[in-house]
Amino acid sequence: MPPATEFTWKLHLSGGIERPRGIVIAFQTGRVEDQTTNNASFDFAGLNVIDAYVLLDGDRYPLSGVENNKYARWYYEYLNFYNKYNNDNKGEACLSYLDFIKVAPIYVFNISNQSERLNNTQINATLKMTFAANPPDNTFAYAVTYFDSIYLLVGNGDNQILQMLNN
């Protein structure tokens, strides 16, 4: 990551029959060439996030801002997306609140409430984050995008038809 208080990352996502539903961002500091550290965990350390959002084709996710690196807000976003992505409303996820803070602090952006208009072109997704101070040296950002298909292949053995989901 550049040594700056504002971080902008353009993610290249393709449109078509699959739509992005969630973007997960995580950071690691000082782990790239250090085999004595746990590379399976991530860091909040030194990242005093003032604001974070994703612009998806001009729409902002989440709509409201994030105040001063509220861990509870990011855990809520993680829990909400976990339950939605897994079609589960138990309110329980694989990470407890303490594990979330200590082992896997991630920034989850639920972008599932987007327009379903058919778009076969590239989707413009931009992550924007503002920090209170420059991130520490040797900090790397990682992103994972979750997709859902908007079409379902149905058939009776003789015929197969592409059908739009929820239609």
Backbone as ProteinMPNN parsed JSONL, in Angstrom:
{"seq_chain_A": "MPPATEFTWKLHLSGGIERPRGIVIAFQTGRVEDQTTNNASFDFAGLNVIDAYVLLDGDRYPLSGVENNKYARWYYEYLNFYNKYNNDNKGEACLSYLDFIKVAPIYVFNISNQSERLNNTQINATLKMTFAANPPDNTFAYAVTYFDSIYLLVGNGDNQILQMLNN", "coords_chain_A": {"N_chain_A": [[0.843, -1.177, 0.0], [0.458, 2.273, -0.658], [2.234, 4.923, 1.067], [0.073, 6.76, 2.322], [-2.751, 8.696, 3.405], [-5.098, 8.292, 2.11], [-6.57, 5.709, 0.292], [-7.103, 4.187, -2.725], [-8.464, 1.703, -4.691], [-8.905, 0.17, -7.664], [-10.945, -2.362, -8.623], [-11.073, -4.979, -10.895], [-13.806, -6.254, -12.265], [-15.831, -8.559, -13.969], [-18.861, -8.405, -15.809], [-21.998, -9.914, -16.726], [-23.431, -13.127, -16.677], [-22.978, -13.562, -14.033], [-22.995, -11.871, -10.924], [-21.331, -9.571, -8.779], [-21.494, -9.98, -5.27], [-20.404, -9.532, -2.804], [-17.577, -7.951, -1.298], [-14.53, -8.534, 0.179], [-12.05, -7.205, 2.173], [-8.762, -7.328, 3.406], [-5.893, -6.784, 5.514], [-2.353, -7.098, 5.819], [0.571, -6.652, 7.699], [4.021, -6.491, 7.417], [4.562, -9.254, 6.836], [5.233, -10.539, 4.509], [7.824, -11.557, 3.776], [8.528, -12.908, 6.046], [8.812, -15.764, 7.66], [8.294, -16.521, 10.227], [5.973, -15.513, 11.145], [2.372, -15.687, 11.394], [0.826, -16.217, 8.546], [-1.796, -16.622, 7.979], [-3.429, -14.977, 9.341], [-4.785, -11.66, 9.845], [-4.475, -8.008, 10.025], [-5.504, -5.268, 12.086], [-3.929, -3.498, 13.198], [-2.376, -0.384, 13.375], [-3.957, 0.637, 11.383], [-5.972, 2.963, 11.365], [-8.944, 3.415, 10.505], [-10.868, 5.845, 9.007], [-12.883, 6.229, 7.149], [-14.556, 4.035, 4.901], [-15.503, 2.539, 1.911], [-17.175, 1.057, -0.943], [-17.427, 1.839, -4.321], [-19.67, 0.951, -6.673], [-20.285, 0.802, -9.904], [-20.917, 3.517, -9.612], [-22.634, 3.546, -7.396], [-22.725, 3.72, -3.862], [-21.451, 1.62, -1.307], [-21.037, 0.674, 2.007], [-23.995, 2.729, 2.446], [-23.884, 4.633, 4.486], [-21.365, 6.326, 6.428], [-18.39, 5.187, 8.194], [-17.56, 5.364, 11.509], [-14.588, 6.203, 12.954], [-13.034, 3.662, 12.982], [-14.653, 1.562, 14.073], [-14.795, -1.445, 15.509], [-16.948, -3.077, 16.098], [-18.852, -2.355, 14.205], [-17.685, -3.308, 11.812], [-17.602, -6.015, 12.432], [-20.318, -6.547, 12.602], [-21.016, -6.096, 9.885], [-19.57, -8.185, 8.718], [-20.835, -10.427, 9.96], [-23.505, -10.117, 9.095], [-23.206, -10.367, 6.29], [-22.114, -12.936, 6.166], [-24.249, -14.52, 7.151], [-26.18, -13.947, 5.188], [-24.943, -14.795, 2.819], [-24.658, -17.506, 3.312], [-27.264, -18.301, 3.543], [-28.4, -18.33, 6.113], [-29.785, -17.628, 9.205], [-28.971, -17.679, 11.835], [-27.336, -16.004, 13.252], [-24.861, -16.636, 14.063], [-21.457, -17.028, 13.368], [-18.412, -18.321, 11.893], [-16.387, -16.968, 13.161], [-15.868, -15.599, 16.321], [-16.545, -12.504, 18.061], [-14.21, -11.691, 19.43], [-12.24, -13.323, 18.184], [-12.468, -12.306, 15.64], [-11.403, -9.709, 15.942], [-8.788, -10.285, 16.855], [-7.621, -12.259, 15.123], [-8.705, -12.317, 12.471], [-9.407, -9.662, 11.322], [-11.485, -8.204, 9.129], [-12.707, -6.318, 6.355], [-15.855, -6.102, 5.277], [-17.889, -5.688, 2.524], [-21.081, -5.519, 1.658], [-22.531, -5.91, -1.288], [-24.822, -6.769, -2.432], [-27.317, -5.69, -2.911], [-27.717, -4.515, -5.421], [-28.596, -3.098, -8.629], [-30.261, -5.234, -10.902], [-29.976, -5.076, -13.586], [-29.196, -6.255, -16.828], [-25.879, -6.598, -17.757], [-23.259, -6.884, -19.777], [-20.715, -5.99, -19.734], [-17.624, -4.782, -18.33], [-17.598, -4.34, -14.804], [-17.51, -1.469, -12.876], [-15.748, -1.209, -10.075], [-14.667, 0.293, -7.172], [-12.618, 0.545, -4.434], [-12.508, 2.601, -1.628], [-10.671, 4.006, 0.899], [-10.037, 5.786, 3.891], [-7.55, 6.796, 6.083], [-6.502, 7.669, 9.439], [-3.821, 8.13, 9.743], [-0.796, 7.515, 7.849], [-0.591, 4.161, 6.601], [1.33, 1.509, 8.177], [4.723, 0.734, 7.108], [5.355, -1.811, 4.65], [2.763, -2.869, 4.437], [0.196, -4.765, 3.12], [-2.627, -5.08, 0.984], [-5.423, -7.212, 0.55], [-7.916, -8.697, -1.5], [-11.082, -10.286, -1.854], [-13.656, -11.347, -3.913], [-17.063, -12.112, -3.903], [-19.316, -13.899, -5.903], [-22.539, -14.324, -7.397], [-24.57, -16.292, -9.474], [-26.882, -15.009, -11.808], [-28.541, -16.42, -13.33], [-30.195, -19.554, -13.869], [-29.793, -22.881, -14.832], [-32.229, -24.825, -16.114], [-34.148, -27.764, -16.697], [-35.806, -30.618, -18.29], [-34.579, -32.931, -18.97], [-34.821, -33.353, -21.716], [-34.979, -30.766, -22.75], [-33.199, -27.776, -22.104], [-33.146, -24.767, -20.346], [-32.175, -21.395, -19.872], [-32.9, -19.655, -17.052], [-33.869, -16.731, -15.403], [-32.882, -16.04, -12.094], [-35.061, -15.735, -9.229], [-37.295, -15.07, -10.685]], "CA_chain_A": [[0.0, 0.0, 0.0], [1.246, 3.5, -0.658], [2.228, 5.649, 2.34], [-0.852, 7.884, 2.174], [-3.952, 8.555, 4.234], [-6.217, 7.886, 1.255], [-6.25, 4.511, -0.481], [-8.092, 3.894, -3.749], [-8.096, 0.485, -5.388], [-9.887, -0.203, -8.681], [-11.045, -3.802, -8.782], [-11.579, -5.303, -12.226], [-14.819, -7.298, -12.175], [-16.552, -8.689, -15.232], [-20.296, -8.602, -15.692], [-22.529, -11.031, -17.493], [-24.425, -13.93, -15.973], [-22.658, -13.553, -12.612], [-22.945, -10.53, -10.343], [-20.637, -9.53, -7.497], [-22.413, -9.836, -4.13], [-19.67, -9.086, -1.629], [-16.139, -7.735, -1.423], [-13.869, -8.634, 1.486], [-10.709, -6.625, 2.159], [-7.975, -7.606, 4.615], [-4.554, -6.21, 5.469], [-1.259, -7.719, 6.568], [1.735, -5.782, 7.83], [5.303, -7.106, 7.721], [4.501, -10.721, 6.821], [5.514, -11.09, 3.187], [9.058, -12.346, 3.741], [8.828, -13.344, 7.405], [8.186, -17.068, 7.85], [8.02, -16.749, 11.644], [4.656, -14.957, 11.452], [1.213, -16.435, 10.921], [0.296, -15.57, 7.34], [-3.23, -16.901, 7.862], [-4.183, -13.974, 10.09], [-4.723, -10.32, 9.28], [-4.174, -6.956, 10.992], [-6.108, -3.944, 12.216], [-2.878, -2.693, 13.814], [-1.863, 0.737, 12.603], [-4.913, 1.068, 10.364], [-7.06, 3.703, 11.983], [-9.826, 3.713, 9.371], [-11.85, 6.91, 9.231], [-14.001, 5.96, 6.253], [-14.302, 2.953, 3.956], [-16.68, 2.178, 1.123], [-16.965, 0.591, -2.306], [-18.278, 2.413, -5.365], [-19.969, -0.068, -7.677], [-20.985, 1.505, -10.981], [-21.37, 4.805, -9.103], [-23.411, 3.41, -6.16], [-21.861, 3.572, -2.693], [-21.751, 0.55, -0.344], [-22.361, 0.975, 2.555], [-24.462, 4.09, 2.198], [-23.434, 5.525, 5.557], [-19.946, 6.283, 6.753], [-17.928, 4.392, 9.321], [-16.937, 6.285, 12.438], [-13.382, 5.919, 13.734], [-12.579, 2.27, 13.1], [-15.506, 0.829, 15.007], [-14.684, -2.881, 15.263], [-18.283, -3.67, 16.16], [-19.517, -2.114, 12.91], [-17.133, -4.227, 10.822], [-18.041, -7.362, 12.796], [-21.714, -6.614, 12.181], [-21.027, -6.246, 8.433], [-19.112, -9.565, 8.466], [-21.877, -11.352, 10.399], [-24.647, -9.938, 8.213], [-22.901, -10.957, 4.984], [-21.949, -14.379, 6.377], [-25.587, -15.12, 7.234], [-26.862, -13.803, 3.902], [-24.265, -15.615, 1.818], [-24.897, -18.908, 3.647], [-28.712, -18.491, 3.743], [-28.485, -18.766, 7.505], [-30.133, -16.502, 10.061], [-28.703, -18.023, 13.225], [-26.586, -14.946, 13.904], [-23.566, -17.156, 14.471], [-20.529, -17.232, 12.262], [-17.249, -19.102, 12.313], [-15.523, -16.131, 13.987], [-16.468, -14.832, 17.4], [-16.132, -11.106, 18.021], [-12.803, -11.6, 19.846], [-11.415, -13.893, 17.105], [-12.514, -11.345, 14.534], [-10.466, -8.619, 16.238], [-7.416, -10.761, 17.05], [-7.093, -13.14, 14.086], [-9.166, -12.069, 11.105], [-10.168, -8.424, 11.121], [-11.711, -8.012, 7.702], [-13.67, -5.298, 5.981], [-16.813, -6.757, 4.384], [-18.789, -4.768, 1.851], [-22.204, -6.241, 1.084], [-22.983, -5.192, -2.483], [-25.847, -7.636, -3.029], [-28.546, -4.953, -3.204], [-27.486, -3.714, -6.615], [-29.545, -3.24, -9.719], [-30.092, -6.49, -11.623], [-30.027, -4.877, -15.033], [-28.227, -7.078, -17.543], [-24.714, -5.832, -18.152], [-22.224, -7.811, -20.226], [-19.437, -5.302, -19.769], [-16.877, -4.771, -17.074], [-18.236, -3.626, -13.715], [-16.588, -0.536, -12.25], [-15.746, -1.318, -8.613], [-13.541, 1.017, -6.606], [-12.535, 0.589, -2.978], [-11.943, 3.854, -1.133], [-10.46, 3.993, 2.354], [-9.327, 6.93, 4.452], [-6.921, 6.463, 7.367], [-6.108, 8.82, 10.249], [-2.388, 8.312, 9.482], [-0.313, 6.591, 6.827], [-0.443, 2.772, 7.051], [2.723, 1.138, 8.421], [5.475, 0.198, 5.972], [5.164, -3.235, 4.351], [1.363, -3.266, 4.586], [-0.378, -5.232, 1.861], [-4.077, -5.247, 0.974], [-5.909, -8.388, -0.183], [-9.352, -8.61, -1.77], [-11.81, -11.442, -2.356], [-14.986, -10.958, -4.367], [-18.03, -13.206, -3.962], [-20.233, -13.749, -7.013], [-23.701, -15.195, -7.548], [-25.102, -16.338, -10.826], [-28.251, -14.492, -11.863], [-29.315, -17.345, -14.152], [-30.23, -20.941, -13.447], [-30.032, -23.795, -15.946], [-33.301, -25.76, -15.752], [-34.537, -28.627, -17.803], [-36.506, -31.852, -17.958], [-33.857, -34.029, -19.589], [-34.815, -33.136, -23.163], [-34.763, -29.349, -23.019], [-32.574, -26.997, -21.044], [-33.474, -23.361, -20.531], [-31.607, -20.452, -18.922], [-33.986, -18.92, -16.4], [-33.37, -15.738, -14.465], [-33.229, -16.35, -10.707], [-36.088, -14.888, -8.624], [-38.177, -14.592, -11.73]], "C_chain_A": [[0.887, 1.238, 0.0], [1.191, 4.191, 0.71], [1.378, 6.917, 2.225], [-2.081, 7.635, 3.037], [-5.187, 8.187, 3.426], [-5.752, 6.754, 0.349], [-7.395, 4.249, -1.44], [-7.599, 2.695, -4.541], [-9.211, 0.138, -6.369], [-9.823, -1.708, -8.874], [-11.67, -4.089, -10.14], [-12.509, -6.511, -12.121], [-15.559, -7.36, -13.499], [-18.018, -8.954, -14.964], [-20.725, -9.807, -16.496], [-23.536, -11.793, -16.671], [-24.12, -14.05, -14.488], [-22.539, -12.111, -12.141], [-22.155, -10.582, -9.043], [-21.632, -9.258, -6.377], [-21.715, -9.346, -2.867], [-18.199, -8.923, -1.948], [-15.569, -7.732, -0.016], [-12.441, -8.131, 1.315], [-10.036, -6.949, 3.486], [-6.568, -7.064, 4.413], [-3.582, -7.044, 6.29], [-0.076, -6.759, 6.554], [2.951, -6.606, 8.212], [5.317, -8.621, 7.71], [4.961, -11.338, 5.51], [6.742, -11.983, 3.188], [9.461, -12.856, 5.122], [8.091, -14.649, 7.686], [7.914, -17.388, 9.317], [6.655, -16.206, 12.049], [3.565, -15.841, 10.875], [0.606, -15.697, 9.726], [-1.179, -15.842, 7.119], [-4.064, -15.911, 8.654], [-3.933, -12.596, 9.486], [-4.593, -9.298, 10.396], [-5.149, -5.795, 10.91], [-5.021, -2.959, 12.634], [-2.379, -1.604, 12.877], [-2.799, 1.252, 11.536], [-6.104, 1.725, 11.032], [-7.964, 4.225, 10.866], [-10.847, 4.771, 9.774], [-13.096, 6.658, 8.393], [-13.598, 4.856, 5.285], [-15.598, 2.638, 3.232], [-16.24, 1.688, -0.246], [-17.933, 1.343, -3.204], [-18.44, 1.353, -6.439], [-20.852, 0.562, -8.735], [-21.629, 2.795, -10.474], [-22.201, 4.74, -7.84], [-22.48, 3.093, -5.0], [-22.381, 2.474, -1.768], [-20.698, 0.586, 0.749], [-22.713, 2.436, 2.317], [-23.953, 5.068, 3.239], [-21.955, 5.32, 5.837], [-19.662, 5.42, 7.962], [-17.173, 5.327, 10.248], [-15.754, 5.654, 13.161], [-13.087, 4.455, 14.008], [-13.366, 1.476, 14.138], [-15.468, -0.658, 14.677], [-16.055, -3.535, 15.229], [-19.017, -3.492, 14.832], [-19.008, -3.102, 11.864], [-17.51, -5.664, 11.146], [-19.503, -7.559, 12.388], [-21.807, -6.82, 10.667], [-20.606, -7.664, 8.041], [-20.224, -10.559, 8.786], [-23.093, -11.299, 9.48], [-24.392, -10.589, 6.852], [-22.74, -12.467, 5.105], [-23.309, -15.07, 6.389], [-26.327, -15.047, 5.905], [-26.252, -14.728, 2.851], [-24.526, -17.101, 2.058], [-26.372, -19.234, 3.851], [-29.009, -18.979, 5.157], [-28.792, -17.541, 8.366], [-29.913, -16.804, 11.534], [-27.99, -16.907, 13.972], [-25.229, -15.409, 14.381], [-22.704, -17.352, 13.237], [-19.325, -17.992, 12.786], [-16.288, -18.287, 13.163], [-16.329, -15.459, 15.088], [-15.973, -13.395, 17.293], [-14.654, -10.96, 18.395], [-11.864, -12.191, 18.794], [-11.358, -12.957, 15.903], [-11.48, -10.245, 14.752], [-9.022, -9.112, 16.261], [-6.828, -11.465, 15.834], [-7.468, -12.705, 12.669], [-9.989, -10.796, 10.99], [-10.278, -8.134, 9.627], [-12.76, -6.923, 7.503], [-14.582, -5.918, 4.926], [-17.772, -5.709, 3.839], [-19.858, -5.595, 1.149], [-22.744, -5.42, -0.075], [-24.082, -5.966, -3.197], [-27.12, -6.894, -3.407], [-28.383, -4.032, -4.41], [-28.566, -3.962, -7.652], [-29.242, -4.517, -10.495], [-30.155, -6.316, -13.133], [-28.896, -5.665, -15.701], [-27.098, -6.205, -18.058], [-23.605, -6.805, -18.513], [-20.852, -7.158, -20.282], [-18.755, -5.402, -18.414], [-17.607, -3.91, -16.048], [-17.184, -2.732, -13.066], [-16.734, -0.613, -10.733], [-14.483, -0.65, -8.093], [-13.668, 1.015, -5.09], [-11.9, 1.911, -2.592], [-11.865, 3.766, 0.385], [-9.675, 5.233, 2.74], [-8.838, 6.544, 5.833], [-6.576, 7.747, 8.111], [-4.628, 9.145, 10.042], [-1.98, 7.325, 8.403], [-0.231, 5.176, 7.389], [1.035, 2.467, 7.304], [3.392, 0.632, 7.141], [5.208, -1.296, 5.845], [3.751, -3.723, 4.649], [0.814, -3.605, 3.213], [-1.879, -5.416, 2.031], [-4.432, -6.451, 0.105], [-7.418, -8.254, -0.353], [-9.88, -9.937, -2.294], [-13.197, -10.946, -2.736], [-15.859, -12.195, -4.465], [-19.031, -12.9, -5.063], [-21.399, -14.72, -6.859], [-24.107, -15.171, -9.002], [-26.517, -15.789, -10.796], [-29.141, -15.355, -12.748], [-29.182, -18.757, -13.612], [-30.53, -21.793, -14.672], [-31.06, -24.823, -15.482], [-33.652, -26.603, -16.964], [-35.22, -29.877, -17.315], [-35.811, -33.075, -18.553], [-33.759, -33.879, -21.092], [-34.462, -31.695, -23.521], [-34.088, -28.695, -21.822], [-32.765, -25.519, -21.371], [-32.718, -22.556, -19.482], [-32.748, -19.63, -18.362], [-33.367, -17.96, -15.41], [-33.811, -16.114, -13.054], [-34.227, -15.329, -10.175], [-37.031, -14.307, -9.677], [-39.326, -15.569, -11.916]], "O_chain_A": [[1.959, 1.234, 0.605], [0.202, 4.054, 1.431], [1.909, 8.014, 2.052], [-2.406, 6.492, 3.357], [-6.211, 7.81, 3.995], [-4.692, 6.826, -0.274], [-8.541, 4.104, -1.013], [-6.46, 2.67, -5.006], [-10.333, -0.154, -5.958], [-8.785, -2.259, -9.239], [-12.692, -3.499, -10.49], [-12.062, -7.64, -11.916], [-15.877, -6.326, -14.084], [-18.373, -9.643, -14.008], [-19.897, -10.624, -16.898], [-24.402, -11.195, -16.034], [-24.936, -14.594, -13.745], [-22.048, -11.244, -12.864], [-22.29, -11.538, -8.28], [-22.511, -8.407, -6.514], [-22.357, -8.808, -1.965], [-17.64, -9.659, -2.761], [-16.056, -7.025, 0.867], [-11.716, -8.577, 0.426], [-10.65, -6.859, 4.549], [-6.108, -6.906, 3.282], [-3.943, -7.618, 7.317], [0.234, -6.141, 5.536], [2.929, -7.334, 9.205], [6.029, -9.225, 8.512], [5.067, -12.561, 5.417], [6.69, -13.083, 2.637], [10.624, -13.199, 5.337], [6.883, -14.644, 7.923], [7.351, -18.442, 9.614], [6.222, -16.416, 13.182], [3.812, -16.645, 9.975], [-0.052, -14.67, 9.893], [-1.758, -15.335, 6.158], [-5.292, -15.996, 8.641], [-2.992, -12.398, 8.718], [-4.599, -9.656, 11.573], [-5.569, -5.387, 9.827], [-5.161, -1.75, 12.454], [-2.007, -1.87, 11.734], [-2.469, 2.216, 10.845], [-7.136, 1.085, 11.237], [-7.772, 5.328, 10.354], [-11.585, 4.612, 10.746], [-14.221, 6.845, 8.858], [-12.435, 4.757, 4.896], [-16.653, 2.489, 3.85], [-15.094, 1.876, -0.655], [-19.116, 1.47, -2.888], [-17.462, 0.911, -7.041], [-22.03, 0.825, -8.494], [-22.751, 3.128, -10.857], [-22.465, 5.784, -7.243], [-21.555, 2.293, -5.138], [-23.575, 2.397, -1.479], [-19.514, 0.531, 0.418], [-21.849, 3.264, 2.027], [-23.625, 6.209, 2.912], [-21.38, 4.279, 5.522], [-20.573, 4.98, 8.663], [-16.244, 6.01, 9.818], [-15.915, 4.679, 13.895], [-12.91, 4.062, 15.161], [-12.781, 0.797, 14.982], [-16.044, -1.087, 13.677], [-16.299, -4.439, 14.43], [-19.729, -4.395, 14.393], [-19.799, -3.672, 11.112], [-17.719, -6.462, 10.233], [-19.875, -8.621, 11.888], [-22.602, -7.642, 10.212], [-21.2, -8.273, 7.151], [-20.524, -11.436, 7.976], [-23.647, -12.34, 9.128], [-25.26, -11.282, 6.321], [-23.188, -13.203, 4.226], [-23.501, -16.085, 5.72], [-27.029, -15.988, 5.537], [-26.973, -15.367, 2.084], [-24.606, -17.874, 1.104], [-26.7, -20.336, 4.29], [-29.775, -19.922, 5.357], [-28.111, -16.522, 8.252], [-30.597, -16.244, 12.392], [-28.032, -16.865, 15.201], [-24.514, -14.653, 15.038], [-23.182, -17.792, 12.191], [-19.229, -18.273, 13.981], [-15.439, -18.871, 13.837], [-17.35, -14.826, 14.821], [-15.069, -13.11, 16.507], [-13.925, -10.199, 17.759], [-10.801, -11.626, 18.534], [-10.328, -12.836, 15.24], [-10.755, -9.891, 13.822], [-8.129, -8.439, 15.747], [-5.647, -11.287, 15.539], [-6.627, -12.728, 11.77], [-11.154, -10.85, 10.598], [-9.283, -7.854, 8.958], [-13.584, -6.656, 8.378], [-14.141, -6.224, 3.818], [-18.382, -4.947, 4.589], [-19.579, -6.285, 0.169], [-23.341, -4.362, 0.126], [-24.258, -5.841, -4.409], [-27.932, -7.429, -4.162], [-28.862, -2.899, -4.404], [-29.342, -4.913, -7.556], [-28.075, -4.842, -10.717], [-30.359, -7.279, -13.872], [-27.779, -5.725, -15.187], [-27.335, -5.193, -18.717], [-23.068, -7.481, -17.636], [-19.917, -7.74, -20.834], [-19.261, -6.03, -17.485], [-18.168, -2.869, -16.391], [-16.089, -3.192, -12.743], [-17.724, -0.141, -10.174], [-13.373, -0.978, -8.512], [-14.688, 1.426, -4.536], [-10.878, 2.303, -3.154], [-12.855, 3.491, 1.062], [-8.775, 5.672, 2.024], [-9.598, 6.032, 6.654], [-6.379, 8.792, 7.492], [-4.226, 10.304, 10.152], [-2.732, 6.405, 8.079], [0.16, 5.0, 8.544], [1.904, 3.102, 6.705], [2.725, 0.167, 6.217], [4.875, -1.96, 6.826], [3.564, -4.865, 5.068], [0.951, -2.832, 2.264], [-2.347, -5.852, 3.083], [-3.821, -6.68, -0.939], [-8.112, -7.76, 0.536], [-9.217, -10.623, -3.073], [-13.836, -10.217, -1.977], [-15.454, -13.207, -5.037], [-19.539, -11.782, -5.155], [-21.262, -15.793, -6.27], [-23.997, -14.146, -9.676], [-27.272, -16.068, -9.865], [-30.33, -15.08, -12.909], [-28.185, -19.108, -12.98], [-31.418, -21.466, -15.459], [-30.796, -25.6, -14.565], [-33.467, -26.187, -18.107], [-35.232, -30.181, -16.122], [-36.411, -34.147, -18.627], [-32.742, -34.232, -21.689], [-33.734, -31.444, -24.481], [-34.376, -29.027, -20.672], [-32.573, -25.082, -22.506], [-32.625, -22.976, -18.328], [-33.481, -18.981, -19.11], [-32.455, -18.319, -14.666], [-34.97, -16.466, -12.835], [-34.238, -14.182, -10.622], [-37.499, -13.176, -9.549], [-40.194, -15.348, -12.761]]}, "name": "protein", "num_of_chains": 1, "seq": "MPPATEFTWKLHLSGGIERPRGIVIAFQTGRVEDQTTNNASFDFAGLNVIDAYVLLDGDRYPLSGVENNKYARWYYEYLNFYNKYNNDNKGEACLSYLDFIKVAPIYVFNISNQSERLNNTQINATLKMTFAANPPDNTFAYAVTYFDSIYLLVGNGDNQILQMLNN"}
